[in-house]
Amino acid sequence: MIRAMSKEWLDNEESSIYVEPEELEISLREVWNVNRYLGGNPALFAHLDRMIREIGRDISEIRMLDVATGLADIPMALSAKYRKNGMAVSITGVDTHPGIVELASRRTEGDSAVNVKQADGTALPFEDGSFDIAFCNLALHHMNDEAAVKLLQEMNRVARAGWVITDLVRHPLAFAAAKMLARYVWRSPVTKHDGPLSVQRSYTANEAAQLVRSAGVDAVVKRHFPFRIAIACYGERGR
């Protein structure tokens, strides 16, 4: 499969494809369900758990950054998980889309460990090493190669102890599965359009490895079932 470069509706700034906030929220919730039930979250959480184990409990609070946070579902899930385990965390979620930032800010009002800001993952407004861990899920495929390389470099710059980017893998079977979900499961026209296109826009593991080389960061590419990849950097490396 050749990588598609057509824009998803969520990324299209043309007024004719403007997505209303209500429709935006429905679509993002459907994306969350895909992550939760079809392998996205387990892949991400496995890497984050390893990074936290490596940090240990010798710091009073673990500072985390979620790039392209969406509705901040992942920060909220992590906040609840680590709070239950007696760990103090503060999680900053950033997104470029002002409508998404507004929705996420409202959703996280009751969680003091999570705060949401508008920011671009390719030019993060934070000092070097501002966070212990940074992560990004399901955003890499929205970018062209130049932006993807900048994202890796920015994650590497702001994260002191490690970072991970997880995303879909471009594969004919993954595309067929997305088409089935679009036909029989997803309700939102946005998800019906963007879901299959997301697979077509995604990187293969070999292409992700090339991004790592171009970015000049010390990271590895891991494959996860089903049709997921992770680009991960462990420890204070690559700086």
Protein Blocks (a to p, Z undefined) as FASTA:
>chain_A
ZZdfbdcfklpcbfklcccfklmmmmmmmmmmmmmmnommmmmmmmmmmmmmmnopmbfb
dcdddehklnolmmmmmmmmmmmnopacddddddfblklmmmmmmmmmmmmkbccddddf
klccbdehkbfbdcdehklmmpcfklmmmmmmmmmmmpmnbccdddddddfklmmmmmmm
mmmmmmblklmmmmmmmmmmpccfklmmmmmmmnopacddddddehiacdddedjehZZ
